[in-house]
Amino acid sequence: MIRKITSLSRKSLLLILIIIIAVGVGLYVSAHRTKPVATNGLPEYLNFSSSYVFKIPKNYSVDAQSVLGAELIYSTPLSAKTLEDVYNQNGIATQAINLTDNSDKAFKDYVNNTFVPDSKKNLSTNDIKVKFGKANGSDNAQITIKKNGQQIRFIYLKAGQHPVYVLAKSETDAFKVIEASIADVEKTDLKNELGGIKQAIQTNLQLAKSQKSQELYTAATPELRSQTSQDTLTSALKTASSYLEQNIAVSGGSFSQGSFSAQLRFTPANQDNSQPAIGAITLKKIDGQWKLQALSLPTPKQ
């Protein structure tokens, strides 16, 4: 079962886990407008299940595997055992907000009456400030949390069709990039690419699962065919056959200049939270069609 990052304990899970956020009392409301942030030319991350998009800060990577249902965004190299370590190194987390009513009123009720009380219980601090605002046609909220006089969290929550929050220790320049760019996919250029990308991933993975290397190879980009022989692809599929029989999950991926790259999560049936094997897929759009550019599959341990 996928758990929210706000409910995880203070123990390691996979590589880096634990998000504990808390807010207390003493709310106040004021208008908030985010200052312009330069995001042109940056790659975009597209979350499949929750349909939100954000720009990836320069020199940062997106990890959608360590916490199921969320993204960790951090610069590398990173030395971390917990998310607290990630935050202390300017790491950032994003996760969808589960609201059945996506009205602005429901969003504010959620912030004041659910997010605040539930989070306060986790961090046990009353030192919090909340600012409500509006940007890009959606309501938002900024939450600053301090404990013992020291800031420990900065959180940006966005309402709209696909509510989401962004969490870090402080509002760094990298945080501001995500804060300024995060949006419902329907409000971005990727709204016209989402269906084609998902279909291409599904088609290529099904061919791989079925060991149909010739069809996979023939439909791939010229670059893949020039760099890899069909025999090599056939051998790779056979070597990874035990993994290709497993469930393969794709949480989302990064889009840049006509290419889309995503991590693949391989888990045995009925064990979605087990230690996964990781692969990757890259697509490139050629003549209006998304084609396989690269495929990385896990190999059995010797």
Residue pairs with C-beta under 8 A, 6 or more apart in sequence:
1 273
2 68
2 69
2 272
2 273
3 68
3 69
4 69
4 70
4 95
4 98
5 19
5 67
5 69
5 70
5 83
5 93
5 95
5 167
6 19
6 20
6 21
6 95
6 118
6 119
6 122
8 17
8 18
8 19
8 20
8 67
9 18
10 18
10 20
10 82
10 84
11 17
11 18
11 82
12 18
12 81
12 82
13 66
13 67
14 65
14 66
14 67
14 275
14 276
15 63
15 65
15 66
15 80
16 63
16 66
16 72
16 78
16 80
16 81
16 82
16 83
16 85
16 86
17 66
17 67
17 82
17 83
18 82
18 83
18 84
19 67
19 70
19 83
19 93
19 167
20 122
20 123
21 119
21 122
21 123
21 145
21 153
21 155
21 167
22 119
22 120
22 121
22 122
22 123
22 124
22 125
22 145
22 153
23 115
23 116
23 119
23 120
23 123
23 125
23 128
23 130
23 143
23 145
23 155
24 116
24 120
24 125
24 126
24 127
24 128
24 145
25 116
25 120
25 126
25 128
26 126
26 127
26 128
26 129
27 112
27 116
27 128
27 129
27 130
28 129
28 130
28 131
29 130
29 131
29 132
30 131
30 132
31 131
31 132
31 133
32 131
32 132
32 133
32 140
32 141
32 142
33 133
33 135
34 133
34 135
34 176
34 179
34 180
35 176
36 180
37 173
37 176
37 177
37 179
37 180
37 181
39 55
39 177
39 180
39 181
42 55
42 56
42 57
42 58
42 177
42 181
43 55
43 56
43 254
43 255
43 256
44 53
44 54
44 55
44 56
44 181
44 188
44 190
44 254
44 255
44 256
45 53
45 54
45 55
45 56
45 62
45 71
45 73
45 252
45 253
45 254
45 255
46 53
46 185
46 190
46 194
46 197
46 252
46 253
46 254
46 255
46 260
47 53
47 64
47 71
47 94
47 96
47 164
47 251
47 252
48 198
48 250
48 251
48 252
49 69
49 96
49 251
49 252
50 96
50 162
50 164
51 161
51 162
51 184
51 185
51 186
51 194
52 94
52 96
52 158
52 162
52 164
52 182
52 183
52 184
52 185
53 181
53 182
53 183
53 184
53 185
53 188
53 190
54 94
54 166
54 177
54 178
54 181
54 182
54 183
55 177
55 178
55 180
55 181
56 62
56 73
56 177
56 254
57 73
57 173
57 174
57 177
57 178
58 174
58 177
59 75
60 73
60 74
60 75
60 92
60 174
61 73
61 74
61 75
61 76
62 71
62 72
62 73
62 254
63 71
63 72
63 73
63 74
64 70
64 71
64 72
64 251
64 252
64 263
65 251
65 263
65 265
65 276
65 278
66 72
67 83
67 93
67 95
68 251
68 272
68 273
69 95
69 96
69 251
70 93
70 94
70 95
71 93
71 94
71 95
71 251
71 252
72 83
72 86
72 91
72 92
72 93
73 91
73 92
73 93
73 94
73 174
73 178
74 80
74 86
74 89
74 90
74 91
74 92
75 89
75 90
75 174
78 86
78 89
78 91
79 85
79 89
80 86
80 89
80 91
83 91
83 93
86 93
87 153
87 168
87 169
88 169
90 168
90 169
90 172
90 174
91 168
92 166
92 167
92 168
92 172
92 174
92 175
92 178
93 166
93 167
93 168
94 164
94 165
94 166
94 167
94 178
94 182
95 164
95 165
95 167
96 162
96 163
96 164
97 110
97 157
97 163
97 164
97 165
99 106
99 107
99 110
99 163
102 159
102 160
102 161
102 163
104 139
104 159
107 139
107 141
107 157
107 159
107 163
108 132
108 139
108 141
110 163
111 130
111 132
111 141
111 143
111 157
112 130
115 143
115 157
116 128
116 130
120 126
120 128
123 145
123 147
123 152
123 153
124 147
125 145
125 146
125 147
125 152
127 145
127 146
127 147
127 149
128 143
128 144
128 145
128 146
129 143
129 144
130 141
130 142
130 143
131 141
131 142
132 139
132 140
132 141
133 139
133 140
133 141
133 142
134 140
136 183
136 187
137 160
137 187
138 158
138 159
138 160
138 183
138 184
139 158
139 159
139 160
140 156
140 157
140 158
140 159
141 156
141 157
142 154
142 155
142 156
142 157
142 171
143 153
143 154
143 155
143 156
143 157
144 151
144 153
144 154
145 151
145 152
145 153
145 154
145 155
146 152
151 169
151 170
152 169
153 167
153 168
153 169
154 167
154 168
154 169
154 170
154 171
154 175
155 165
155 166
155 167
155 168
156 165
156 166
156 167
156 171
156 175
156 178
156 179
156 182
157 163
157 164
157 165
157 166
158 164
158 165
158 166
158 182
158 183
160 183
160 184
161 184
161 186
162 184
162 185
164 182
166 175
166 178
166 179
166 182
168 175
171 179
185 191
185 194
190 255
193 255
193 260
193 285
196 285
196 289
196 290
197 253
197 255
197 260
197 283
197 290
199 290
200 283
200 289
200 290
200 291
200 292
201 250
201 262
201 281
201 283
204 216
204 219
204 281
204 283
204 292
204 295
205 248
205 264
205 281
207 215
207 216
207 219
208 216
208 237
208 244
208 295
208 297
209 244
209 245
209 248
211 234
211 237
211 238
211 241
211 244
213 230
213 233
213 234
213 237
214 230
216 233
216 237
216 292
217 224
217 225
217 228
217 230
217 233
219 291
219 292
220 291
220 292
220 293
221 284
221 286
221 291
221 292
221 293
223 284
223 293
224 292
224 293
224 294
233 295
236 295
236 297
237 244
237 297
239 297
239 299
239 300
240 279
240 297
240 298
240 299
242 300
243 266
243 277
243 279
243 297
243 298
243 300
244 297
246 266
246 267
246 268
246 269
246 277
247 266
247 267
247 268
247 269
247 272
248 264
248 265
248 266
248 279
249 264
249 265
249 267
249 272
250 262
250 263
250 264
250 265
250 281
251 262
251 263
251 265
252 262
253 260
253 261
253 262
253 263
254 260
254 261
254 262
258 284
258 285
259 282
259 283
259 284
259 285
259 293
260 282
260 283
260 284
260 285
260 290
261 280
261 281
261 282
261 283
262 280
262 281
262 282
263 278
263 279
263 280
264 278
264 279
264 280
264 281
264 296
264 297
265 276
265 277
265 278
266 276
266 277
266 278
266 279
266 298
267 273
267 274
267 276
267 277
268 274
277 298
278 298
279 295
279 296
279 297
279 298
280 294
280 295
280 296
281 292
281 294
281 295
281 296
282 292
282 293
282 294
282 295
283 290
283 291
283 292
283 293
284 290
284 291
284 293
285 291
